[in-house]
Amino acid sequence: MKRGLAICVLVLAGCGARSGPNNTPDPGALPLARGSTVVERVTECDHSANAFCGVELVVVNPQTQSSGALVAKERYRLRKSGWSIGQGDIPAERSAASPDGKLRVTYATASGDLLGIDLGWITRSRPLALALARAMFGRQPAMSIMLETGPA
């Protein structure tokens, strides 16, 4: 009986590992535009059958003139680092896949993501949305970043 219980515990522990921090992408692997600073970081996990975790970031850069310029600088930095550039999930977003295909990033201006959140096109955590609003109303050039594992 004890042996069966031990096997059950090991199987359940293995299942938990799939949706835990082991598959959370490392934000340090994301090349950021020069002068950028992360002001908010939230890890969000989906514990469904296709479990995954993503990292939401709010990035500000006082060296740029606008959030649009910051997104353009980020796109340039990603392309120079070998990431393949693409379109995001909504019109205001851009995306890119890492050279090895293990990471996908989606990014947008603070106002673009806040509009998408307001219209129900995308969902973001409350702390991330509040940090975007603070940056935007504080007139800081800011962008939202969602980093996930895999190219999809």
N, CA, C and O atoms as a GROMACS GRO file, in nm:
protein
  608
    1MET      N    1   0.082  -0.120   0.000
    1MET     CA    2   0.000   0.000   0.000
    1MET      C    3   0.087   0.127   0.000
    1MET      O    4   0.060   0.222  -0.073
    2LYS      N    5   0.192   0.126   0.083
    2LYS     CA    6   0.280   0.242   0.089
    2LYS      C    7   0.350   0.266  -0.044
    2LYS      O    8   0.372   0.380  -0.085
    3ARG      N    9   0.386   0.155  -0.112
    3ARG     CA   10   0.454   0.168  -0.241
    3ARG      C   11   0.363   0.236  -0.344
    3ARG      O   12   0.408   0.321  -0.420
    4GLY      N   13   0.236   0.197  -0.346
    4GLY     CA   14   0.139   0.256  -0.439
    4GLY      C   15   0.120   0.404  -0.410
    4GLY      O   16   0.108   0.484  -0.503
    5LEU      N   17   0.117   0.440  -0.283
    5LEU     CA   18   0.102   0.580  -0.245
    5LEU      C   19   0.225   0.660  -0.288
    5LEU      O   20   0.212   0.773  -0.335
    6ALA      N   21   0.343   0.602  -0.273
    6ALA     CA   22   0.466   0.670  -0.312
    6ALA      C   23   0.468   0.693  -0.463
    6ALA      O   24   0.509   0.800  -0.508
    7ILE      N   25   0.426   0.596  -0.540
    7ILE     CA   26   0.422   0.610  -0.686
    7ILE      C   27   0.323   0.719  -0.725
    7ILE      O   28   0.351   0.801  -0.813
    8CYS      N   29   0.206   0.720  -0.660
    8CYS     CA   30   0.105   0.822  -0.688
    8CYS      C   31   0.158   0.962  -0.659
    8CYS      O   32   0.135   1.055  -0.737
    9VAL      N   33   0.230   0.977  -0.548
    9VAL     CA   34   0.287   1.107  -0.512
    9VAL      C   35   0.390   1.150  -0.616
    9VAL      O   36   0.393   1.268  -0.654
   10LEU      N   37   0.473   1.058  -0.663
   10LEU     CA   38   0.574   1.091  -0.764
   10LEU      C   39   0.508   1.133  -0.896
   10LEU      O   40   0.552   1.227  -0.961
   11VAL      N   41   0.402   1.063  -0.935
   11VAL     CA   42   0.333   1.098  -1.059
   11VAL      C   43   0.272   1.237  -1.047
   11VAL      O   44   0.285   1.318  -1.139
   12LEU      N   45   0.206   1.265  -0.937
   12LEU     CA   46   0.145   1.396  -0.917
   12LEU      C   47   0.251   1.506  -0.911
   12LEU      O   48   0.229   1.616  -0.962
   13ALA      N   49   0.364   1.478  -0.850
   13ALA     CA   50   0.472   1.577  -0.843
   13ALA      C   51   0.523   1.608  -0.984
   13ALA      O   52   0.555   1.722  -1.015
   14GLY      N   53   0.531   1.505  -1.067
   14GLY     CA   54   0.575   1.526  -1.205
   14GLY      C   55   0.477   1.612  -1.283
   14GLY      O   56   0.518   1.695  -1.364
   15CYS      N   57   0.347   1.594  -1.259
   15CYS     CA   58   0.247   1.675  -1.327
   15CYS      C   59   0.257   1.820  -1.285
   15CYS      O   60   0.244   1.910  -1.368
   16GLY      N   61   0.279   1.845  -1.158
   16GLY     CA   62   0.290   1.981  -1.109
   16GLY      C   63   0.410   2.053  -1.168
   16GLY      O   64   0.406   2.175  -1.185
   17ALA      N   65   0.515   1.980  -1.199
   17ALA     CA   66   0.634   2.043  -1.253
   17ALA      C   67   0.610   2.102  -1.390
   17ALA      O   68   0.675   2.200  -1.429
   18ARG      N   69   0.516   2.043  -1.466
   18ARG     CA   70   0.487   2.096  -1.600
   18ARG      C   71   0.437   2.238  -1.595
   18ARG      O   72   0.468   2.319  -1.682
   19SER      N   73   0.359   2.269  -1.494
   19SER     CA   74   0.298   2.402  -1.491
   19SER      C   75   0.364   2.494  -1.390
   19SER      O   76   0.313   2.602  -1.361
   20GLY      N   77   0.474   2.452  -1.337
   20GLY     CA   78   0.544   2.533  -1.237
   20GLY      C   79   0.650   2.619  -1.300
   20GLY      O   80   0.647   2.645  -1.420
   21PRO      N   81   0.745   2.663  -1.217
   21PRO     CA   82   0.847   2.756  -1.264
   21PRO      C   83   0.944   2.696  -1.366
   21PRO      O   84   1.018   2.770  -1.432
   22ASN      N   85   0.945   2.561  -1.382
   22ASN     CA   86   1.038   2.500  -1.476
   22ASN      C   87   1.012   2.542  -1.620
   22ASN      O   88   1.105   2.543  -1.700
   23ASN      N   89   0.889   2.578  -1.654
   23ASN     CA   90   0.861   2.618  -1.791
   23ASN      C   91   0.831   2.767  -1.802
   23ASN      O   92   0.775   2.812  -1.902
   24THR      N   93   0.868   2.843  -1.702
   24THR     CA   94   0.852   2.988  -1.706
   24THR      C   95   0.970   3.047  -1.781
   24THR      O   96   1.085   3.021  -1.746
   25PRO      N   97   0.943   3.127  -1.884
   25PRO     CA   98   1.055   3.184  -1.961
   25PRO      C   99   1.137   3.282  -1.877
   25PRO      O  100   1.086   3.348  -1.787
   26ASP      N  101   1.265   3.290  -1.910
   26ASP     CA  102   1.356   3.379  -1.840
   26ASP      C  103   1.359   3.515  -1.909
   26ASP      O  104   1.407   3.524  -2.022
   27PRO      N  105   1.309   3.620  -1.844
   27PRO     CA  106   1.311   3.753  -1.907
   27PRO      C  107   1.451   3.802  -1.940
   27PRO      O  108   1.468   3.889  -2.025
   28GLY      N  109   1.553   3.746  -1.874
   28GLY     CA  110   1.690   3.782  -1.904
   28GLY      C  111   1.734   3.741  -2.044
   28GLY      O  112   1.832   3.792  -2.096
   29ALA      N  113   1.660   3.647  -2.106
   29ALA     CA  114   1.691   3.602  -2.241
   29ALA      C  115   1.637   3.698  -2.347
   29ALA      O  116   1.666   3.683  -2.466
   30LEU      N  117   1.557   3.795  -2.305
   30LEU     CA  118   1.497   3.890  -2.399
   30LEU      C  119   1.586   4.013  -2.414
   30LEU      O  120   1.612   4.083  -2.316
   31PRO      N  121   1.633   4.040  -2.535
   31PRO     CA  122   1.712   4.162  -2.555
   31PRO      C  123   1.622   4.285  -2.550
   31PRO      O  124   1.528   4.296  -2.628
   32LEU      N  125   1.651   4.376  -2.460
   32LEU     CA  126   1.573   4.499  -2.449
   32LEU      C  127   1.648   4.615  -2.513
   32LEU      O  128   1.771   4.618  -2.517
   33ALA      N  129   1.572   4.710  -2.564
   33ALA     CA  130   1.630   4.831  -2.622
   33ALA      C  131   1.718   4.899  -2.518
   33ALA      O  132   1.685   4.903  -2.399
   34ARG      N  133   1.829   4.953  -2.561
   34ARG     CA  134   1.924   5.019  -2.473
   34ARG      C  135   1.854   5.129  -2.392
   34ARG      O  136   1.779   5.209  -2.448
   35GLY      N  137   1.879   5.133  -2.262
   35GLY     CA  138   1.820   5.234  -2.174
   35GLY      C  139   1.687   5.193  -2.112
   35GLY      O  140   1.629   5.268  -2.034
   36SER      N  141   1.638   5.074  -2.147
   36SER     CA  142   1.509   5.028  -2.095
   36SER      C  143   1.522   4.969  -1.956
   36SER      O  144   1.622   4.907  -1.922
   37THR      N  145   1.417   4.989  -1.877
   37THR     CA  146   1.412   4.937  -1.740
   37THR      C  147   1.278   4.869  -1.718
   37THR      O  148   1.174   4.923  -1.756
   38VAL      N  149   1.280   4.752  -1.657
   38VAL     CA  150   1.158   4.682  -1.620
   38VAL      C  151   1.106   4.742  -1.490
   38VAL      O  152   1.177   4.743  -1.389
   39VAL      N  153   0.981   4.793  -1.492
   39VAL     CA  154   0.923   4.853  -1.372
   39VAL      C  155   0.814   4.765  -1.311
   39VAL      O  156   0.770   4.790  -1.198
   40GLU      N  157   0.769   4.664  -1.384
   40GLU     CA  158   0.669   4.569  -1.332
   40GLU      C  159   0.692   4.435  -1.398
   40GLU      O  160   0.718   4.426  -1.518
   41ARG      N  161   0.681   4.328  -1.316
   41ARG     CA  162   0.696   4.192  -1.367
   41ARG      C  163   0.594   4.104  -1.298
   41ARG      O  164   0.586   4.100  -1.175
   42VAL      N  165   0.515   4.032  -1.378
   42VAL     CA  166   0.414   3.942  -1.325
   42VAL      C  167   0.424   3.810  -1.402
   42VAL      O  168   0.430   3.811  -1.524
   43THR      N  169   0.426   3.698  -1.330
   43THR     CA  170   0.424   3.567  -1.393
   43THR      C  171   0.282   3.515  -1.389
   43THR      O  172   0.221   3.506  -1.283
   44GLU      N  173   0.230   3.480  -1.505
   44GLU     CA  174   0.094   3.427  -1.519
   44GLU      C  175   0.104   3.286  -1.574
   44GLU      O  176   0.176   3.262  -1.672
   45CYS      N  177   0.033   3.192  -1.512
   45CYS     CA  178   0.035   3.053  -1.557
   45CYS      C  179  -0.105   3.004  -1.593
   45CYS      O  180  -0.203   3.040  -1.528
   46ASP      N  181  -0.112   2.923  -1.697
   46ASP     CA  182  -0.234   2.855  -1.739
   46ASP      C  183  -0.214   2.709  -1.700
   46ASP      O  184  -0.123   2.644  -1.750
   47HIS      N  185  -0.299   2.658  -1.613
   47HIS     CA  186  -0.282   2.522  -1.562
   47HIS      C  187  -0.373   2.422  -1.634
   47HIS      O  188  -0.410   2.320  -1.576
   48SER      N  189  -0.411   2.451  -1.759
   48SER     CA  190  -0.497   2.361  -1.835
   48SER      C  191  -0.415   2.242  -1.885
   48SER      O  192  -0.301   2.222  -1.844
   49ALA      N  193  -0.474   2.164  -1.975
   49ALA     CA  194  -0.405   2.047  -2.029
   49ALA      C  195  -0.276   2.086  -2.100
   49ALA      O  196  -0.179   2.010  -2.099
   50ASN      N  197  -0.273   2.204  -2.162
   50ASN     CA  198  -0.153   2.255  -2.229
   50ASN      C  199  -0.090   2.362  -2.141
   50ASN      O  200  -0.077   2.478  -2.181
   51ALA      N  201  -0.050   2.323  -2.021
   51ALA     CA  202   0.000   2.417  -1.921
   51ALA      C  203   0.123   2.493  -1.970
   51ALA      O  204   0.213   2.437  -2.033
   52PHE      N  205   0.125   2.623  -1.938
   52PHE     CA  206   0.240   2.706  -1.970
   52PHE      C  207   0.239   2.827  -1.878
   52PHE      O  208   0.137   2.858  -1.815
   53CYS      N  209   0.352   2.894  -1.870
   53CYS     CA  210   0.361   3.018  -1.794
   53CYS      C  211   0.418   3.126  -1.885
   53CYS      O  212   0.501   3.100  -1.972
   54GLY      N  213   0.371   3.246  -1.863
   54GLY     CA  214   0.422   3.361  -1.936
   54GLY      C  215   0.463   3.468  -1.838
   54GLY      O  216   0.414   3.472  -1.724
   55VAL      N  217   0.551   3.555  -1.880
   55VAL     CA  218   0.596   3.665  -1.797
   55VAL      C  219   0.550   3.795  -1.861
   55VAL      O  220   0.583   3.823  -1.977
   56GLU      N  221   0.474   3.874  -1.786
   56GLU     CA  222   0.429   4.005  -1.831
   56GLU      C  223   0.523   4.110  -1.774
   56GLU      O  224   0.558   4.106  -1.656
   57LEU      N  225   0.564   4.204  -1.858
   57LEU     CA  226   0.655   4.308  -1.815
   57LEU      C  227   0.603   4.444  -1.858
   57LEU      O  228   0.540   4.457  -1.963
   58VAL      N  229   0.630   4.546  -1.777
   58VAL     CA  230   0.614   4.684  -1.819
   58VAL      C  231   0.755   4.741  -1.822
   58VAL      O  232   0.828   4.736  -1.724
   59VAL      N  233   0.791   4.796  -1.938
   59VAL     CA  234   0.925   4.850  -1.959
   59VAL      C  235   0.913   4.998  -1.991
   59VAL      O  236   0.831   5.039  -2.073
   60VAL      N  237   0.995   5.079  -1.925
   60VAL     CA  238   1.002   5.222  -1.954
   60VAL      C  239   1.142   5.255  -2.004
   60VAL      O  240   1.239   5.184  -1.977
   61ASN      N  241   1.149   5.366  -2.080
   61ASN     CA  242   1.278   5.409  -2.132
   61ASN      C  243   1.276   5.561  -2.145
   61ASN      O  244   1.223   5.614  -2.244
   62PRO      N  245   1.333   5.632  -2.048
   62PRO     CA  246   1.333   5.778  -2.052
   62PRO      C  247   1.419   5.836  -2.164
   62PRO      O  248   1.412   5.956  -2.192
   63GLN      N  249   1.501   5.752  -2.229
   63GLN     CA  250   1.586   5.801  -2.338
   63GLN      C  251   1.512   5.812  -2.470
   63GLN      O  252   1.567   5.864  -2.567
   64THR      N  253   1.388   5.762  -2.476
   64THR     CA  254   1.311   5.772  -2.600
   64THR      C  255   1.208   5.882  -2.588
   64THR      O  256   1.171   5.922  -2.477
   65GLN      N  257   1.160   5.931  -2.701
   65GLN     CA  258   1.066   6.044  -2.700
   65GLN      C  259   0.922   6.001  -2.680
   65GLN      O  260   0.839   6.081  -2.635
   66SER      N  261   0.889   5.876  -2.714
   66SER     CA  262   0.751   5.831  -2.704
   66SER      C  263   0.746   5.679  -2.689
   66SER      O  264   0.845   5.610  -2.710
   67SER      N  265   0.629   5.629  -2.654
   67SER     CA  266   0.610   5.484  -2.644
   67SER      C  267   0.624   5.420  -2.782
   67SER      O  268   0.678   5.310  -2.794
   68GLY      N  269   0.576   5.488  -2.885
   68GLY     CA  270   0.591   5.437  -3.022
   68GLY      C  271   0.737   5.424  -3.061
   68GLY      O  272   0.776   5.327  -3.126
   69ALA      N  273   0.818   5.521  -3.023
   69ALA     CA  274   0.962   5.515  -3.051
   69ALA      C  275   1.027   5.401  -2.973
   69ALA      O  276   1.120   5.337  -3.023
   70LEU      N  277   0.979   5.376  -2.852
   70LEU     CA  278   1.032   5.266  -2.771
   70LEU      C  279   1.001   5.132  -2.838
   70LEU      O  280   1.088   5.045  -2.846
   71VAL      N  281   0.879   5.114  -2.886
   71VAL     CA  282   0.842   4.990  -2.955
   71VAL      C  283   0.928   4.972  -3.081
   71VAL      O  284   0.970   4.861  -3.112
   72ALA      N  285   0.952   5.080  -3.154
   72ALA     CA  286   1.037   5.074  -3.274
   72ALA      C  287   1.180   5.035  -3.237
   72ALA      O  288   1.243   4.955  -3.307
   73LYS      N  289   1.232   5.091  -3.127
   73LYS     CA  290   1.367   5.056  -3.082
   73LYS      C  291   1.374   4.909  -3.041
   73LYS      O  292   1.474   4.842  -3.066
   74GLU      N  293   1.268   4.861  -2.977
   74GLU     CA  294   1.265   4.720  -2.935
   74GLU      C  295   1.263   4.629  -3.057
   74GLU      O  296   1.333   4.528  -3.060
   75ARG      N  297   1.184   4.663  -3.156
   75ARG     CA  298   1.177   4.583  -3.279
   75ARG      C  299   1.315   4.578  -3.346
   75ARG      O  300   1.359   4.471  -3.390
   76TYR      N  301   1.383   4.692  -3.352
   76TYR     CA  302   1.517   4.698  -3.410
   76TYR      C  303   1.614   4.609  -3.331
   76TYR      O  304   1.692   4.534  -3.389
   77ARG      N  305   1.608   4.618  -3.199
   77ARG     CA  306   1.697   4.539  -3.113
   77ARG      C  307   1.673   4.390  -3.130
   77ARG      O  308   1.768   4.311  -3.138
   78LEU      N  309   1.546   4.350  -3.136
   78LEU     CA  310   1.514   4.208  -3.155
   78LEU      C  311   1.564   4.158  -3.290
   78LEU      O  312   1.624   4.051  -3.299
   79ARG      N  313   1.540   4.236  -3.394
   79ARG     CA  314   1.585   4.196  -3.529
   79ARG      C  315   1.738   4.183  -3.532
   79ARG      O  316   1.790   4.086  -3.588
   80LYS      N  317   1.809   4.280  -3.474
   80LYS     CA  318   1.957   4.276  -3.471
   80LYS      C  319   2.007   4.156  -3.392
   80LYS      O  320   2.118   4.108  -3.416
   81SER      N  321   1.927   4.106  -3.297
   81SER     CA  322   1.966   3.991  -3.216
   81SER      C  323   1.924   3.859  -3.278
   81SER      O  324   1.941   3.753  -3.216
   82GLY      N  325   1.868   3.862  -3.399
   82GLY     CA  326   1.834   3.740  -3.469
   82GLY      C  327   1.693   3.689  -3.448
   82GLY      O  328   1.660   3.579  -3.494
   83TRP      N  329   1.609   3.765  -3.381
   83TRP     CA  330   1.471   3.724  -3.360
   83TRP      C  331   1.392   3.748  -3.489
   83TRP      O  332   1.417   3.846  -3.559
   84SER      N  333   1.298   3.659  -3.519
   84SER     CA  334   1.214   3.678  -3.637
   84SER      C  335   1.094   3.766  -3.598
   84SER      O  336   1.028   3.740  -3.498
   85ILE      N  337   1.068   3.867  -3.677
   85ILE     CA  338   0.967   3.968  -3.646
   85ILE      C  339   0.832   3.927  -3.705
   85ILE      O  340   0.825   3.871  -3.815
   86GLY      N  341   0.724   3.955  -3.630
   86GLY     CA  342   0.590   3.922  -3.677
   86GLY      C  343   0.487   4.020  -3.622
   86GLY      O  344   0.521   4.117  -3.555
   87GLN      N  345   0.362   3.991  -3.653
   87GLN     CA  346   0.250   4.071  -3.605
   87GLN      C  347   0.198   4.011  -3.475
   87GLN      O  348   0.206   3.890  -3.456
   88GLY      N  349   0.147   4.093  -3.386
   88GLY     CA  350   0.091   4.046  -3.260
   88GLY      C  351  -0.051   3.994  -3.276
   88GLY      O  352  -0.099   3.975  -3.388
   89ASP      N  353  -0.116   3.972  -3.164
   89ASP     CA  354  -0.251   3.918  -3.163
   89ASP      C  355  -0.357   4.023  -3.197
   89ASP      O  356  -0.464   3.988  -3.247
   90ILE      N  357  -0.327   4.150  -3.172
   90ILE     CA  358  -0.418   4.259  -3.204
   90ILE      C  359  -0.340   4.361  -3.287
   90ILE      O  360  -0.217   4.356  -3.288
   91PRO      N  361  -0.408   4.453  -3.357
   91PRO     CA  362  -0.336   4.546  -3.445
   91PRO      C  363  -0.227   4.629  -3.377
   91PRO      O  364  -0.127   4.663  -3.441
   92ALA      N  365  -0.243   4.662  -3.249
   92ALA     CA  366  -0.144   4.747  -3.182
   92ALA      C  367  -0.018   4.671  -3.141
   92ALA      O  368   0.082   4.733  -3.104
   93GLU      N  369  -0.020   4.539  -3.147
   93GLU     CA  370   0.092   4.459  -3.099
   93GLU      C  371   0.187   4.416  -3.211
   93GLU      O  372   0.149   4.405  -3.328
   94ARG      N  373   0.311   4.392  -3.170
   94ARG     CA  374   0.412   4.331  -3.255
   94ARG      C  375   0.457   4.204  -3.184
   94ARG      O  376   0.435   4.189  -3.063
   95SER      N  377   0.519   4.114  -3.256
   95SER     CA  378   0.569   3.992  -3.194
   95SER      C  379   0.702   3.954  -3.256
   95SER      O  380   0.743   4.008  -3.359
   96ALA      N  381   0.769   3.861  -3.191
   96ALA     CA  382   0.896   3.808  -3.243
   96ALA      C  383   0.920   3.672  -3.180
   96ALA      O  384   0.875   3.645  -3.068
   97ALA      N  385   0.992   3.588  -3.252
   97ALA     CA  386   1.031   3.456  -3.201
   97ALA      C  387   1.183   3.453  -3.191
   97ALA      O  388   1.254   3.505  -3.277
   98SER      N  389   1.232   3.391  -3.084
   98SER     CA  390   1.376   3.383  -3.062
   98SER      C  391   1.442   3.301  -3.173
   98SER      O  392   1.376   3.221  -3.239
   99PRO      N  393   1.572   3.320  -3.193
   99PRO     CA  394   1.642   3.247  -3.299
   99PRO      C  395   1.629   3.094  -3.287
   99PRO      O  396   1.625   3.025  -3.389
  100ASP      N  397   1.622   3.043  -3.164
  100ASP     CA  398   1.610   2.898  -3.146
  100ASP      C  399   1.464   2.852  -3.143
  100ASP      O  400   1.437   2.732  -3.131
  101GLY      N  401   1.369   2.945  -3.153
  101GLY     CA  402   1.227   2.911  -3.154
  101GLY      C  403   1.169   2.875  -3.020
  101GLY      O  404   1.054   2.830  -3.013
  102LYS      N  405   1.244   2.892  -2.912
  102LYS     CA  406   1.196   2.852  -2.780
  102LYS      C  407   1.117   2.961  -2.708
  102LYS      O  408   1.046   2.932  -2.612
  103LEU      N  409   1.129   3.086  -2.753
  103LEU     CA  410   1.059   3.197  -2.688
  103LEU      C  411   0.979   3.277  -2.790
  103LEU      O  412   1.018   3.289  -2.907
  104ARG      N  413   0.868   3.332  -2.744
  104ARG     CA  414   0.788   3.424  -2.826
  104ARG      C  415   0.758   3.545  -2.740
  104ARG      O  416   0.719   3.532  -2.624
  105VAL      N  417   0.776   3.662  -2.798
  105VAL     CA  418   0.748   3.786  -2.727
  105VAL      C  419   0.642   3.863  -2.804
  105VAL      O  420   0.645   3.870  -2.927
  106THR      N  421   0.550   3.921  -2.731
  106THR     CA  422   0.450   4.011  -2.787
  106THR      C  423   0.465   4.142  -2.712
  106THR      O  424   0.473   4.143  -2.589
  107TYR      N  425   0.469   4.254  -2.785
  107TYR     CA  426   0.491   4.384  -2.720
  107TYR      C  427   0.411   4.492  -2.789
  107TYR      O  428   0.381   4.484  -2.908
  108ALA      N  429   0.378   4.595  -2.712
  108ALA     CA  430   0.297   4.706  -2.764
  108ALA      C  431   0.319   4.828  -2.677
  108ALA      O  432   0.371   4.819  -2.566
  109THR      N  433   0.279   4.943  -2.729
  109THR     CA  434   0.284   5.065  -2.649
  109THR      C  435   0.190   5.050  -2.530
  109THR      O  436   0.097   4.969  -2.532
  110ALA      N  437   0.214   5.129  -2.428
  110ALA     CA  438   0.126   5.126  -2.311
  110ALA      C  439  -0.017   5.157  -2.351
  110ALA      O  440  -0.110   5.087  -2.309
  111SER      N  441  -0.037   5.260  -2.432
  111SER     CA  442  -0.173   5.297  -2.472
  111SER      C  443  -0.237   5.190  -2.560
  111SER      O  444  -0.357   5.166  -2.549
  112GLY      N  445  -0.159   5.126  -2.645
  112GLY     CA  446  -0.212   5.019  -2.732
  112GLY      C  447  -0.262   4.901  -2.652
  112GLY      O  448  -0.370   4.847  -2.681
  113ASP      N  449  -0.184   4.859  -2.552
  113ASP     CA  450  -0.228   4.746  -2.470
  113ASP      C  451  -0.345   4.785  -2.379
  113ASP      O  452  -0.437   4.705  -2.359
  114LEU      N  453  -0.342   4.905  -2.324
  114LEU     CA  454  -0.454   4.948  -2.240
  114LEU      C  455  -0.584   4.954  -2.319
  114LEU      O  456  -0.690   4.919  -2.268
  115LEU      N  457  -0.577   4.998  -2.445
  115LEU     CA  458  -0.695   4.999  -2.529
  115LEU      C  459  -0.744   4.856  -2.555
  115LEU      O  460  -0.863   4.829  -2.547
  116GLY      N  461  -0.650   4.765  -2.585
  116GLY     CA  462  -0.686   4.625  -2.607
  116GLY      C  463  -0.749   4.561  -2.484
  116GLY      O  464  -0.841   4.481  -2.495
  117ILE      N  465  -0.698   4.597  -2.366
  117ILE     CA  466  -0.755   4.546  -2.241
  117ILE      C  467  -0.897   4.601  -2.224
  117ILE      O  468  -0.989   4.526  -2.192
  118ASP      N  469  -0.913   4.732  -2.245
  118ASP     CA  470  -1.043   4.797  -2.228
  118ASP      C  471  -1.148   4.740  -2.323
  118ASP      O  472  -1.263   4.724  -2.284
  119LEU      N  473  -1.110   4.711  -2.446
  119LEU     CA  474  -1.204   4.658  -2.545
  119LEU      C  475  -1.226   4.508  -2.532
  119LEU      O  476  -1.310   4.451  -2.602
  120GLY      N  477  -1.151   4.442  -2.442
  120GLY     CA  478  -1.166   4.299  -2.421
  120GLY      C  479  -1.096   4.213  -2.525
  120GLY      O  480  -1.123   4.093  -2.533
  121TRP      N  481  -1.007   4.272  -2.603
  121TRP     CA  482  -0.934   4.196  -2.704
  121TRP      C  483  -0.824   4.110  -2.643
  121TRP      O  484  -0.793   4.002  -2.694
  122ILE      N  485  -0.765   4.158  -2.533
  122ILE     CA  486  -0.658   4.087  -2.465
  122ILE      C  487  -0.683   4.092  -2.315
  122ILE      O  488  -0.759   4.176  -2.267
  123THR      N  489  -0.618   4.004  -2.242
  123THR     CA  490  -0.624   4.008  -2.096
  123THR      C  491  -0.482   4.024  -2.042
  123THR      O  492  -0.388   3.962  -2.093
  124ARG      N  493  -0.470   4.103  -1.943
  124ARG     CA  494  -0.343   4.122  -1.872
  124ARG      C  495  -0.376   4.126  -1.724
  124ARG      O  496  -0.489   4.155  -1.685
  125SER      N  497  -0.277   4.097  -1.642
  125SER     CA  498  -0.299   4.100  -1.497
  125SER      C  499  -0.326   4.244  -1.452
  125SER      O  500  -0.285   4.340  -1.517
  126ARG      N  501  -0.396   4.256  -1.342
  126ARG     CA  502  -0.428   4.388  -1.287
  126ARG      C  503  -0.302   4.469  -1.255
  126ARG      O  504  -0.294   4.586  -1.290
  127PRO      N  505  -0.201   4.408  -1.187
  127PRO     CA  506  -0.078   4.486  -1.160
  127PRO      C  507  -0.012   4.539  -1.287
  127PRO      O  508   0.042   4.650  -1.288
  128LEU      N  509  -0.014   4.460  -1.394
  128LEU     CA  510   0.046   4.506  -1.518
  128LEU      C  511  -0.033   4.622  -1.577
  128LEU      O  512   0.025   4.722  -1.619
  129ALA      N  513  -0.165   4.610  -1.580
  129ALA     CA  514  -0.248   4.718  -1.635
  129ALA      C  515  -0.231   4.847  -1.555
  129ALA      O  516  -0.224   4.955  -1.612
  130LEU      N  517  -0.224   4.834  -1.423
  130LEU     CA  518  -0.204   4.954  -1.339
  130LEU      C  519  -0.068   5.018  -1.364
  130LEU      O  520  -0.057   5.140  -1.369
  131ALA      N  521   0.036   4.935  -1.381
  131ALA     CA  522   0.169   4.988  -1.408
  131ALA      C  523   0.173   5.058  -1.545
  131ALA      O  524   0.239   5.160  -1.560
  132LEU      N  525   0.102   5.002  -1.644
  132LEU     CA  526   0.094   5.066  -1.775
  132LEU      C  527   0.025   5.202  -1.764
  132LEU      O  528   0.071   5.301  -1.822
  133ALA      N  529  -0.085   5.206  -1.689
  133ALA     CA  530  -0.159   5.332  -1.673
  133ALA      C  531  -0.074   5.436  -1.600
  133ALA      O  532  -0.073   5.553  -1.639
  134ARG      N  533  -0.004   5.394  -1.494
  134ARG     CA  534   0.083   5.488  -1.421
  134ARG      C  535   0.190   5.546  -1.512
  134ARG      O  536   0.216   5.666  -1.510
  135ALA      N  537   0.252   5.460  -1.592
  135ALA     CA  538   0.356   5.507  -1.683
  135ALA      C  539   0.299   5.601  -1.789
  135ALA      O  540   0.358   5.705  -1.819
  136MET      N  541   0.185   5.565  -1.845
  136MET     CA  542   0.126   5.647  -1.950
  136MET      C  543   0.083   5.783  -1.896
  136MET      O  544   0.112   5.886  -1.957
  137PHE      N  545   0.014   5.785  -1.782
  137PHE     CA  546  -0.031   5.912  -1.727
  137PHE      C  547   0.083   5.992  -1.664
  137PHE      O  548   0.071   6.112  -1.643
  138GLY      N  549   0.194   5.923  -1.634
  138GLY     CA  550   0.314   5.992  -1.588
  138GLY      C  551   0.401   6.039  -1.704
  138GLY      O  552   0.512   6.088  -1.684
  139ARG      N  553   0.350   6.023  -1.825
  139ARG     CA  554   0.417   6.065  -1.949
  139ARG      C  555   0.554   6.002  -1.968
  139ARG      O  556   0.648   6.065  -2.017
  140GLN      N  557   0.565   5.874  -1.927
  140GLN     CA  558   0.688   5.799  -1.949
  140GLN      C  559   0.671   5.713  -2.074
  140GLN      O  560   0.568   5.648  -2.089
  141PRO      N  561   0.769   5.711  -2.163
  141PRO     CA  562   0.763   5.618  -2.275
  141PRO      C  563   0.765   5.474  -2.220
  141PRO      O  564   0.862   5.432  -2.157
  142ALA      N  565   0.657   5.401  -2.245
  142ALA     CA  566   0.644   5.267  -2.186
  142ALA      C  567   0.583   5.169  -2.284
  142ALA      O  568   0.511   5.206  -2.376
  143MET      N  569   0.615   5.042  -2.262
  143MET     CA  570   0.554   4.937  -2.342
  143MET      C  571   0.526   4.816  -2.255
  143MET      O  572   0.586   4.796  -2.150
  144SER      N  573   0.432   4.738  -2.302
  144SER     CA  574   0.393   4.613  -2.239
  144SER      C  575   0.460   4.499  -2.314
  144SER      O  576   0.469   4.502  -2.437
  145ILE      N  577   0.509   4.400  -2.240
  145ILE     CA  578   0.573   4.285  -2.301
  145ILE      C  579   0.514   4.158  -2.241
  145ILE      O  580   0.498   4.148  -2.119
  146MET      N  581   0.482   4.060  -2.327
  146MET     CA  582   0.440   3.928  -2.282
  146MET      C  583   0.542   3.830  -2.340
  146MET      O  584   0.556   3.818  -2.462
  147LEU      N  585   0.613   3.759  -2.253
  147LEU     CA  586   0.714   3.662  -2.295
  147LEU      C  587   0.663   3.523  -2.262
  147LEU      O  588   0.628   3.494  -2.147
  148GLU      N  589   0.658   3.437  -2.363
  148GLU     CA  590   0.608   3.300  -2.346
  148GLU      C  591   0.704   3.202  -2.408
  148GLU      O  592   0.786   3.238  -2.492
  149THR      N  593   0.694   3.076  -2.365
  149THR     CA  594   0.775   2.973  -2.426
  149THR      C  595   0.708   2.929  -2.555
  149THR      O  596   0.585   2.930  -2.565
  150GLY      N  597   0.787   2.889  -2.652
  150GLY     CA  598   0.735   2.836  -2.777
  150GLY      C  599   0.700   2.941  -2.879
  150GLY      O  600   0.680   3.058  -2.844
  151PRO      N  601   0.694   2.902  -3.005
  151PRO     CA  602   0.668   2.997  -3.112
  151PRO      C  603   0.522   3.031  -3.134
  151PRO      O  604   0.492   3.128  -3.204
  152ALA      N  605   0.429   2.955  -3.077
  152ALA     CA  606   0.287   2.974  -3.108
  152ALA      C  607   0.224   3.095  -3.043
  152ALA      O  608   0.106   3.121  -3.062
   0.00000   0.00000   0.00000
